[in-house]
Amino acid sequence: MGILLCFHSTAWAEKPVFADSETSVTDIIQALQKKQKMRDYRDLGGIAEDEPPKIAALIHFKFDSATILEESKSLLNKFGQALKSDKLAHSILMIAGHTDNTGTNIYNLALSYRRAES
């Protein structure tokens, strides 16, 4: 079971850049620094943004769990290094966790939250 982990600046747009095992920390930083315009204006929780998701990674979890599988840890660690960069020190980012459609909406919402936290 996996989730799509999107790093974005609080508003969804068309398509993020997808990271994989070949993506470097520098590539991630550069993707998060790009300025792009979104189709529609969004105001989420008092933070108004006009930028789309920047970069995404498919992070795999154990079924029905927030435990990250070993195969996803290397890429996730690259994201961690990028987010610690001085170049992103003043960025406001949102990390979203997702699930499949098995189970109830309430159950999946809770699992999504635990996965994003993980």
C-alpha positions as CSV (number, residue, x, y, z in Angstrom):
1,M,0.0,0.0,0.0
2,G,1.4,3.4,-0.8
3,I,0.5,7.1,-0.6
4,L,1.3,10.0,-2.8
5,L,3.3,12.4,-0.7
6,C,3.1,15.9,-2.1
7,F,5.1,18.8,-0.9
8,H,3.4,22.0,-1.8
9,S,2.7,25.5,-0.7
10,T,-0.8,24.9,0.6
11,A,-2.8,24.8,-2.7
12,W,-3.3,22.1,-5.3
13,A,-2.8,22.7,-9.0
14,E,-2.4,20.5,-12.1
15,K,0.7,18.3,-11.7
16,P,3.7,18.3,-9.4
17,V,7.1,17.1,-10.4
18,F,7.5,13.4,-9.4
19,A,10.6,12.4,-7.5
20,D,12.1,8.9,-7.7
21,S,15.3,7.2,-6.5
22,E,17.3,9.1,-9.1
23,T,16.2,12.5,-7.8
24,S,18.8,14.4,-5.9
25,V,18.5,16.7,-2.9
26,T,19.4,19.6,-5.1
27,D,16.6,18.7,-7.6
28,I,14.1,18.6,-4.7
29,I,15.3,22.1,-3.5
30,Q,15.1,23.5,-7.0
31,A,11.6,22.2,-7.5
32,L,10.4,23.7,-4.2
33,Q,11.9,27.1,-5.1
34,K,10.2,27.4,-8.5
35,K,7.5,30.0,-8.8
36,Q,4.5,28.9,-10.8
37,K,0.9,30.2,-11.0
38,M,-2.1,28.2,-10.2
39,R,-5.4,28.2,-12.1
40,D,-7.5,29.4,-9.2
41,Y,-6.9,31.5,-6.1
42,R,-7.1,29.6,-2.8
43,D,-7.2,30.7,0.7
44,L,-6.6,27.9,3.2
45,G,-6.6,28.5,6.9
46,G,-5.7,32.2,6.5
47,I,-2.7,31.4,4.3
48,A,-3.4,32.6,0.7
49,E,-1.2,31.0,-1.9
50,D,-1.0,31.1,-5.6
51,E,1.5,28.3,-6.1
52,P,0.8,24.7,-7.0
53,P,2.3,21.5,-5.5
54,K,6.0,21.5,-6.3
55,I,7.2,17.9,-6.0
56,A,5.7,14.6,-5.1
57,A,7.0,11.2,-4.1
58,L,5.2,7.8,-3.9
59,I,6.0,6.7,-0.3
60,H,5.0,3.1,0.5
61,F,3.5,2.0,3.8
62,K,2.6,-1.3,5.4
63,F,-1.0,-2.2,4.6
64,D,-3.5,-0.4,6.9
65,S,-0.5,1.2,8.7
66,A,1.5,4.4,9.1
67,T,4.7,2.4,9.1
68,I,7.0,3.5,6.2
69,L,8.4,0.6,4.2
70,E,12.2,0.4,4.0
71,E,12.1,0.8,0.2
72,S,10.8,4.4,0.6
73,K,13.1,5.6,3.3
74,S,16.0,6.6,1.1
75,L,13.9,9.0,-1.0
76,L,12.1,10.3,2.1
77,N,15.5,11.0,3.7
78,K,16.4,13.1,0.6
79,F,13.3,15.2,1.2
80,G,14.3,15.6,4.8
81,Q,17.7,16.9,3.8
82,A,16.1,19.3,1.3
83,L,13.7,20.7,3.8
84,K,16.6,21.4,6.2
85,S,18.3,23.5,3.5
86,D,19.0,27.2,4.2
87,K,17.4,27.8,0.7
88,L,14.1,26.7,2.1
89,A,14.4,28.2,5.5
90,H,11.6,30.8,4.9
91,S,9.3,28.5,3.0
92,I,5.8,27.5,4.2
93,L,5.2,23.9,3.1
94,M,2.4,21.4,3.5
95,I,2.9,17.7,3.7
96,A,-0.2,15.6,2.7
97,G,-0.8,11.9,3.2
98,H,-3.3,9.9,1.2
99,T,-4.8,6.4,1.3
100,D,-6.8,4.2,-1.1
101,N,-10.6,4.0,-1.0
102,T,-10.8,0.9,1.1
103,G,-12.5,1.6,4.4
104,T,-14.8,4.4,5.5
105,N,-14.0,8.0,4.8
106,I,-13.5,8.7,8.5
107,Y,-11.1,5.8,8.9
108,N,-9.1,6.8,5.8
109,L,-8.9,10.4,7.0
110,A,-7.4,9.3,10.3
111,L,-5.0,6.9,8.5
112,S,-4.0,9.7,6.0
113,Y,-3.2,12.0,9.0
114,R,-1.1,9.3,10.7
115,R,0.8,8.7,7.4
116,A,1.5,12.4,6.9
117,E,2.8,12.5,10.5
118,S,4.9,9.5,9.9
